[in-house]
Amino acid sequence: MKIKKIRAKSFREALTLVKKELGSDAVILSSEDKQDKGSYVEVTAAIDYDIEAQDTDYGALSEGSMNDDSNRTHQERGSVYSEEYGDLKKEIMSLRSHIESMKNTGFSFIIPKEKKQAFEYLRKLSIREEYALGLVERADAIGEIETVMTDDLTHAKTSKGPFSDIRDISAKRDSRVTMLIGPTGSGKTTSIAKLASMAIKEGKRVGLISIDTYKIGAAEQIRIYSRMIGIPLDIISDRESFRKSIRRFSDKDVVLVDTSGQNPKDVEYIDNLKKIYQIGIPMETQLLMSASSDCDFLMDTHKYYSSLPVDCMAFTKTDEAVKLGSIYNLCRLYQKPVAYITTGQRVPGNLEYVDSKKLANLILKTGSL
């Protein structure tokens, strides 16, 4: 094991030097701000080498050609060396286990005092530990957290640009068909009504299709919305019916497709959705997730829906969410743009297109850095 102290002007620079001198497997043991002829950061780091290959049999130092006295002397020395080495090996192995435990339980102990508060705040927002560490590492000052987060969100992979109006984020935007998918309770049907109302306000002709035939009362809900807004609705049960509906709505500028809210772990449910895509009709697919849901659940949600051609994400019920860090987690992890958020149940209304700066501010606004 090699332990080394490194001094640098900033914590970020110190981490860079640690990786350069000790490698990416190095572990930060401590970090301390110093004020000696100028301010600097002193980081203590360690690299754990594999000691198994160095197991030497110190008890076998004697050779057959040696005389008995010499042989006995070497054996006695070897025994002492072996015991000392065994104790040292146990200590090293214990230290190795401790370091691995520190790796697995968090990084807060390596953060300089002025950044620890920001790190803990980000963790309280449900931002994943490694992402929170990255944010505070790259921010030279606490006030720059929002700027760094904005930059991360801006660089989420999109086809035409980051977090702009929904009309700009998809290569399929020339398609007039948009399908909303997502788990039960994600607000798809209400969001469909909001999008339809906005399209009509822009002077567009709109048609609705519902392939939600699993949930009792769901079809009735979208019927009410279609009558309220004054637009035609088709309720279908298979892909051939879907093809006919698309043909029927050939005169529409926008066709919005509502889908069944089911457990995404249901393989049959996902396969049924895949059959819709097999028709070959160009569609934009929006994955809707409730911002008030548990972060781990949202991670699983996208994992199961990732077998479908998802173009972008949308987060509903942001007004009901206590923590919004999961939005940042999903943007970083899956590199999908956020088309819009919803902030209430009112139809029309309560739907906002957000850019990266506004989204970062929304995620952080529940507290003060």
N, C-alpha and C positions, 0 to 999 in steps of 0.2 A: 504494500500500500504506500502511496506517495501523498504526502500532505504538504500544501504550499499556501503561503499567504501572498495575496496580490493586491497592490494598491493602484487605484485609478481615480480619475476626476469624478466619475459618476458610476452608479451601480450598473448601468447598461454597458459602459466601457469595460468594467471589471468582469462582467459575464462573458464578454467577447474574448478577453484575454484568457479567462479560465478555459474556454472551449479551445482556444488556440494552443495553449500550453499543455493542458491535461486531457483534452479530447471531450467529445460530447457526452461521454458516460460519467464525467466528473460530477461530484455531489458538493453543493455548497453547505458547509458546516456552520458558518456564521458570517455575519456582515455587520460592520460597525462604522459609524461616521467618525472621522478624526478631524481635529483642529490643531495641527502642528505645522507651522509655517504655511498656512493655507489649508483650506478644507479639502478632504479627499475621503474616499471610501476604501476600507480595508476588508477584503473578503478572504476567508479561509476555506479552501477547497481540498477535496481528496479524490484520488482515483484508486479504485480497488482492483489490484492485479490478481490473477488466478494463481493461488499458492499451491494448488494440488500437484502441479507438475514439478514443484520444487521439493517434494517430499524425499529427503535423503536419509538413508539408513545410517545414522551416525554410530550405531552400535556395530557396524561391520567395517570398522576402520583398519582392522588387523589383517595381515596376510599370512598364509600358511607357512611362509618361509621365515617368519619372525620367531624369536625364541619365546618360551612360555612367559617369562617375566614381562617382556615387551608386549606380548600379546594380551596379557592380563591387564597391563597398564592402559593400553588402548581401549580395551573393553570397558574398563571402569570409567575412563574419560567419556567413551561413547555413551555409556549409560546415563552419565550426568548430562551430556549434551542432549541426549534424546529426551530426557525428562524436561529440561529447560525449553527445548524446541516444542515439545508437546504442549507445555503451558502457554508458550508464545502463540502457537497455532490456535489454541482455544480462544485466546484473547482476540486474535485477529478475526477469527470466525465469528465471535460474538459482536465485534465492531462491524463486521460486514453485515450481519443480520440486523443490527441497529440502524445502519445506513439504509438498508433496503426498507426497513419499517418507516424511516423518515420519508423516503421517496413516496411510499404508498399512502402516507397520512397527511401530506400537505406541504406547502412551501412557505407558509406565512412567516416562519422563523428566519428566513433568509432576506426578508424585505427591510430596507432602511426605514427608520422610524417615520420619516415624513410621508412615506408611501404606504405604510401599513394600514392607516385609516382608510385610504382609498381602496385598497385591496379587500379589506373586510367588508366595506360597503358594497362593492361589486358582488362579493359572494352572497351577501344578504339579498341581492336582487336575483339570485339563482343563476348567475353567470358562472359557467364552469371554471374550476380552479385554474386550469392551464390557460384559459382565455383571459381570466382576471389578472393572472401573473403577467401575461404578455402585454396587457393594456398599461399596467403601472410601470412595467419595464421600459416601454417606449415613450411614455409621457415624461418630459423633463420636469414638469410641474404638475401638481394635482389638478390645476385648472385646465390642463390640456387633455384630460381623460376623454372629454366629449369630442374633441378634435380628432384624437386617435381612433375612437370608436366610429366616428363619421367616415374616416378614411377607410376603415375595414369594411364598413357596409357599402361604401361606394364601389369597392373593388369586387363585390360579389359578381360572379360570372353571369353576364347577360348577353343577349345577342345584339342589342342595339344601343344599350346604355344603361347606367345604373339607376334604379329606383326613380324613374321618371313616370310620366303619365302612362297608364296601362297601354295606351295606343302605341307606345314606343318600345315596350320591353320585350316583344315577342316577334320572332321571325315569321310567325303565323298570323300576325296582326291583319294581314290582308284577308284572312279567313273571317267569315261572318258568324261562325259557330264557336261558341265558348261553352265548355263543360265545366261544371263545378263538382269536385269530388271531396270527400272528407268523412271523418267518423261521425257517429251519431252525436247530435248536440252541438255540432260545429257552426250551425247557423247558415247552412247552404240555401235553404228555401227563402229565408228572410233576405239574404244577400242578393239572391236572384231578383227579388222584387225591387230592391234598392237600385241594382244595375239597370233593370228594365226602365224604372222611372227616370233615371238619369239619361238614358238613351232617348227616350221619348221627348224629354225636355230639350235635347239637342236636335230634335226634328227627325229622328230616325224611326223607321218602321220595325217593330219588334214582334217576334214570335217566341212562345215558350214551349218547351218539351219537358215532360217529366217521365223518367224511367224509374221512379220510386214506387215500386209495387210491393215492398216488403213491410212497410210500417203503417199500421192502422191509423187513418186520419191524415196522413201526409199528403195524399192526393187532394183531399178536401182543402187543406191549407193553401196549396198553390192555386186551386180553383178560385178561392176567395180573392187572392192577390190578383189573378188575371182579370176577374170581373171588376175589381176595385180600380185597377189601372186602365182597363179597357183594351186588352190585347188578347189574341187567340192563344189557346192552349191545346196541346195534344198530350194524352197520357198513353204511353206505349209500354209493351211488355217484352219485346224482343228486337233483335237488330233489323229484321226486315221491316217491322213497323217503324223503326227509327229512320230507315232509308226513305220510306214513303212520307214521313213527316218532313224530312229535310226537303224533299221534292215539293211538297205542299207549300212550304214556306220559302219557295224560291224567289218570291217578290220581296222578302224581308231584308232589311239592311243588317239586322242583328238577330241571331237565334241563340237563346240562352237555354242550356240543358241542365236540369236538376237531376241529381242521382240519389240513390238510396243511401242512408246513413247506416252503415253496418260495422261490425268489428273487423278492422283491416286484417286481422289474423285469419279470417275466414277465407280459405283458398278459393272456394267456389264463388264467393262474392267478387273477388279480384278477377277471377277468370271470366265472369260474366261481363265485367267492365271491359276487359281486353277484347271481347267479341265485338263490342261497339267500334273499337278502333280498327278492327280488321276489315270493316266496310271500305275503308280508304278515304273517308271524307275528311278534308283538312279541318282540324279543330285546335283551338287553344285550350289547354287544360290548366285550371287553377285548383291548387290544393288548399282547402280552407281548414284552419285549425283554430280552436278557441284559445285565446291568450290566457284565459283563466284556468286552463287545464294544467295538470302536473307536468313538469319539464320532461321527466323520463317517459311519460306517456306520449308527449309530442315527438320525442326522438323515435320511439317505436312506430308512431303513426307514419312518419315520413319513410322509415325503413321499409314498411310493408307496401306503401304506395309507390315506392321508387321503381317498381317494375312497370309502372304506367308512364306514359310520356308527359310528365309534369313540366309545365313551362314556368310557372311562378307560384308563389305562396301568397296567401292572404290571411290576416289574423283578425278574428272576430272577437267581440266582447272585451275589448281592451279596457272599457270602462268598468268592468267587473273584476279585472285582474288586480291582485295585490302586488305581484312582482311581474316584470316584463323582460327579465334577463333571458328567458327562453327564446325570445325573438332573435336576440343577438347570437345565441348559441346555434340556432338552426341556420341562420344566414352564414355563419362562419363554417359550420360543419358541412352543409349541403350546397353552398354557393348558388342558391336560387334567389332571384329578386323578389321583393315584396311588392305586389301589385297595389294593395290598398289595405286599410284597416277599417273596422267598424267600431263605432263608439256608442252604440245604443240600438234600441229596437225600432225607432221611428222609421216609417216608410211613407213617403220618400225621405231621405236624409240619413244622417249618422253614418255616412261612408266617406272616407277621406283617402285621396291619393297622397302618398308621402314620399319625400325625397330622403336621402341618407341623413342629412343634418336634422331634419324634423324627427326622424325615427330614433336617432341617437338621443335626442333631447327627451323624447317620450319615454324611452327605456330608463333614463337616469332621473327623471323629474320627481320620482316619489321621495327623494331625499336631497340633501345638499352636500356636495363634496367640499 
